[in-house]
Amino acid sequence: MRSSTSNYWTRRTAEYSARDFLVDHGYAVLRVAESHTHEPVGINLIAWNKDGKTLFICARSIRRGSIKSDVEALSKLVRLSRYPGSVEYWVRHKAGWRRYLVDAGGAIPLPVLL
């Protein structure tokens, strides 16, 4: 599942890996194709479980320089109250997922998922 041209996970591979992880942990997941949305949203996965927990996730591979702009865009969405659930930013690292809960002022680290 890794890119043949890089040691880093590609964007699409990170999204599918996050989707598979969520499904394995009891979530139903939809992948959002931004090319089919009426406006760019930065969210690429919507997940929910039987307990009613809904997650809006931006899943990325390791990339320098994009985290700050991604979190700023997601924070703006939270300020606008666009989504009825938690907005999270996930970054794939070799050791697992680094997750952040996004709020109106930035991002708060969550426990690492392996």
Phi, psi and omega in degrees: 000005180265153178294140179284345183258002186206157173277352182266155176287142176284164182301311182296320179297320178297318179298313181293324177296317178296317178302312180298319178300314181296317178299317178297338181254025170088012179262148165268140189226138170244136175265130181263123176265110185300335179292345181254008179262156181282346175209148178294132183242339180084351179266131176241355176220138171240125184229145176214155179237177184292343178277359179089007178283127179242132179240137172247115192239137168253110182256130182226161171272178177292120176210127179283141174091343183263342184298313183300312181292324177297313181295320178299317180294318179292323177298322178297319178298320179295317179300326180278359181052049184278338189234136181272058181180191180276138174258125180234150176244121181246134177237126181276126174237167181303324183278351180142203182264131167261123185244149178224134172274124183266129173236186186297336183256358181151216184228143180245126180297141174248167179304147179290137176253129180266000000 
